[in-house]
Amino acid sequence: MLPLFAATILCLTTLYALRGGLVGERGFLTIAGFDANALFMGVAAVGAAIWFFGPMYGAALILSVMIHEFGHVAAYRVCGHRDARFRLIPLIGGVAISNQVPASYEKDFFITLMGPGICIAPMVLAYVIVQQDFIWTLSPDAAVFLQVFATVTGALNFFNLLPFWPLDGGRCLAVLCKIFWPGGARQVTMAMSGAAIALAIYSQSIAMTVFAVMGVQSLFAAEQIARFQRPMGKTRGALAAAAYAATIVTFGTIGWPLLNAFF
């Protein structure tokens, strides 16, 4: 039971760390204002996931995406962006929205990494619960779903942290390049954007192609934004790099069965 206790503590610690970002400017969780377009997009996203991946994997994928995007939103709010919210987008996943720009490299990196970062605790908790005999006796269907959720969450966030622009991994690498190699940051970011396009063509994924094209459009805007952000020191940059490395290794370890099946 010790792993289960430790996983529960990890979840509570994550919630405590993001305690300032769990509610929006109106005092409650805001997904996207609950407007008609957001509602339609959300329903379409759920329907598309279930249609393409089946009920079990589709539900696990949508739940993982929602937790991931809320991680970005919570981090935005911790950094003072009380207007932050997110939308689900069919076949793409989701997107976190704020009307403000992160004021520093440090906040930019924190907001970017906390999308995947918030998923570690529920993923580990699901993975640990599945290892317990009682869950298989109590509800085999629930046990299978938790197993699928843990694996899907690991694989999805591992892929998201790969160093391709505009994935979160590419955005994290772009910030680190500005800290440790300012003169090469533009070239590295453009190379990541090109790699994303190449990956989209190789995988013949329409969703990935659309995402890569959107990334190219956002690349130039990101360069302009960076000029107005406060830089981060190399000591904090090293800690940020270590956090990125630990996060992607964690997801790769638990998501390996699904990653291995696809690659």
C-alpha positions in Angstrom: 0.0 0.0 0.0 3.0 2.3 0.3 3.1 3.1 -3.5 -0.6 3.9 -3.3 -0.1 6.3 -0.4 2.9 7.9 -2.2 0.9 8.4 -5.4 -2.0 10.0 -3.4 0.5 12.3 -1.7 1.9 13.2 -5.2 -1.7 14.2 -6.3 -2.3 16.3 -3.2 1.1 18.0 -3.6 0.4 18.8 -7.2 -3.0 20.4 -6.3 -1.3 22.3 -3.5 1.4 23.6 -5.8 -1.2 24.9 -8.2 -3.7 26.0 -5.5 -3.6 29.6 -6.9 -4.7 28.5 -10.3 -7.5 26.0 -9.7 -10.3 28.6 -10.3 -10.8 31.3 -12.8 -11.5 35.0 -12.6 -15.2 34.4 -11.8 -14.3 32.1 -8.9 -14.9 28.7 -10.7 -13.2 26.5 -13.3 -13.7 28.0 -16.7 -13.2 25.8 -19.8 -13.9 28.3 -22.5 -16.7 30.5 -21.3 -19.2 27.7 -22.2 -20.1 29.6 -25.4 -21.9 27.7 -28.2 -18.8 27.3 -30.4 -16.7 25.9 -27.5 -19.5 23.5 -26.6 -19.8 22.3 -30.2 -16.1 21.9 -30.5 -15.9 20.0 -27.3 -18.7 17.6 -28.2 -17.1 17.1 -31.7 -13.7 16.4 -30.1 -15.2 13.7 -27.8 -17.1 12.2 -30.6 -14.1 12.1 -32.9 -11.9 10.5 -30.3 -14.5 7.7 -29.6 -15.1 7.2 -33.3 -11.4 6.8 -34.2 -10.0 5.1 -31.1 -13.1 3.3 -29.6 -14.9 4.1 -26.3 -12.1 3.0 -23.9 -9.1 4.7 -25.6 -11.2 7.6 -26.8 -12.5 8.4 -23.3 -8.9 8.0 -21.9 -7.5 10.3 -24.5 -10.1 13.0 -23.9 -9.6 12.8 -20.2 -5.8 13.0 -20.6 -6.1 16.0 -23.0 -8.4 17.9 -20.6 -6.1 17.3 -17.6 -3.1 18.4 -19.8 -4.8 21.6 -21.0 -6.0 22.4 -17.5 -2.4 22.2 -16.4 -1.5 25.0 -18.8 -4.6 27.0 -17.6 -3.7 26.5 -13.9 -0.1 27.6 -14.5 -1.3 30.6 -16.4 -3.5 31.6 -13.4 -0.7 31.0 -10.9 1.3 33.5 -13.0 -1.6 36.1 -12.8 -3.5 35.3 -16.0 -7.0 35.0 -14.4 -8.6 35.0 -17.8 -7.0 31.7 -18.8 -9.2 28.9 -20.2 -9.0 26.1 -22.7 -10.9 24.6 -25.7 -11.0 21.0 -27.0 -10.3 20.8 -30.7 -11.4 17.8 -32.8 -8.5 15.6 -34.0 -6.0 18.1 -32.6 -6.5 17.9 -28.9 -6.9 21.1 -27.1 -5.5 24.6 -26.7 -5.0 26.8 -23.6 -6.0 30.5 -24.1 -5.0 33.7 -22.3 -5.3 37.3 -23.5 -1.9 38.1 -21.8 1.6 37.1 -22.7 3.9 35.5 -20.1 6.1 38.3 -18.6 9.3 36.2 -18.4 11.1 33.2 -19.8 10.6 31.6 -16.4 6.8 32.0 -16.5 6.7 30.9 -20.1 8.6 27.7 -19.4 6.5 27.0 -16.3 3.2 27.4 -18.2 4.5 25.3 -21.0 5.8 22.4 -18.9 2.8 22.3 -16.5 0.5 21.0 -19.2 2.3 17.7 -19.2 3.5 18.2 -15.6 0.0 18.1 -14.1 -0.6 14.8 -15.8 2.2 13.0 -13.9 0.2 12.7 -10.6 -3.0 11.2 -12.0 -1.0 8.9 -14.4 1.1 7.6 -11.5 -2.0 7.1 -9.3 -3.8 5.2 -12.0 -0.7 3.1 -12.7 -0.3 2.2 -9.0 -3.9 1.4 -8.5 -3.8 -1.1 -11.4 -1.0 -2.9 -9.6 -3.3 -3.6 -6.6 -5.2 -6.8 -6.6 -8.3 -5.3 -5.1 -9.2 -3.2 -8.1 -9.3 -6.2 -10.4 -11.6 -8.0 -7.9 -13.7 -5.0 -7.3 -14.2 -3.8 -10.9 -12.2 -5.4 -13.8 -13.6 -2.8 -16.2 -12.4 0.1 -14.0 -9.0 -1.6 -13.8 -8.7 -1.9 -17.5 -9.7 1.8 -18.0 -7.2 3.0 -15.5 -4.5 0.9 -17.2 -5.4 2.4 -20.6 -5.6 5.9 -19.1 -2.1 5.6 -17.6 -0.6 4.3 -20.8 -2.3 6.8 -23.0 -1.4 9.7 -20.7 2.2 8.6 -20.7 2.4 8.1 -24.5 0.5 11.3 -25.3 2.6 13.5 -23.1 5.9 11.9 -24.1 5.1 12.7 -27.7 4.0 16.2 -26.7 7.4 16.8 -25.0 9.4 15.8 -28.1 11.6 18.7 -29.3 9.4 19.7 -32.3 7.9 23.2 -32.6 5.1 23.9 -31.7 4.8 21.0 -29.3 5.4 21.7 -25.7 8.8 20.1 -25.9 9.7 22.4 -28.7 8.6 25.4 -26.8 10.6 24.3 -23.7 13.7 23.8 -25.9 13.2 27.2 -27.4 13.2 28.9 -24.0 16.3 26.9 -23.0 18.1 27.9 -26.2 17.4 31.6 -25.4 19.1 31.0 -22.1 22.1 29.0 -23.0 22.6 29.7 -26.8 20.8 33.1 -27.6 22.5 33.4 -30.9 21.2 30.1 -32.2 17.7 30.2 -30.7 16.1 31.3 -34.0 17.9 28.6 -36.1 17.0 25.9 -33.6 13.3 26.9 -33.5 13.1 26.9 -37.3 14.7 23.5 -37.4 12.2 22.2 -34.9 9.4 23.6 -37.0 10.8 21.9 -40.1 11.1 18.6 -38.1 7.4 18.9 -37.2 6.4 19.3 -40.8 8.7 16.3 -41.8 7.1 14.2 -39.1 3.6 15.1 -40.2 4.4 14.1 -43.8 6.1 10.9 -42.7 3.2 9.9 -40.5 0.6 11.0 -43.1 -1.3 12.5 -40.3 -3.8 15.3 -41.3 -4.1 16.5 -37.7 -0.3 16.6 -37.3 0.0 18.5 -40.7 -2.5 21.1 -39.6 -0.8 21.5 -36.2 2.6 21.9 -37.9 1.3 24.6 -40.3 -0.2 26.4 -37.4 3.1 26.2 -35.6 4.9 27.8 -38.5 2.5 30.7 -38.3 3.0 31.1 -34.6 6.8 30.9 -34.9 7.3 34.5 -35.9 4.8 35.8 -33.3 6.8 33.9 -30.6 10.0 35.6 -31.6 8.4 39.0 -31.2 6.9 38.1 -27.8 10.3 36.9 -26.5 11.8 40.4 -27.0 9.5 41.7 -24.3 10.0 38.9 -21.7 12.4 39.0 -18.8 15.3 36.6 -19.3 16.1 33.7 -17.0 19.4 33.1 -15.3 21.5 30.0 -16.2 21.1 28.4 -12.7 17.3 28.4 -13.0 17.7 27.4 -16.6 19.6 24.3 -15.6 16.9 23.5 -13.1 14.3 24.0 -15.8 16.2 21.6 -18.1 16.4 19.0 -15.4 12.6 19.3 -14.8 12.0 18.8 -18.5 14.3 15.8 -18.7 12.7 14.1 -15.6 9.2 14.8 -17.0 9.7 13.3 -20.4 11.5 10.2 -18.9 8.6 9.6 -16.6 6.1 9.7 -19.4 8.2 7.6 -21.6 8.5 4.9 -18.9 4.8 4.5 -18.3 3.7 5.1 -21.9 6.3 2.7 -23.3 3.8 -0.1 -24.1 1.7 2.1 -26.3 4.8 3.9 -27.8 6.4 0.6 -28.6 3.2 -0.6 -30.3 3.2 2.4 -32.7 6.9 2.9 -33.2 
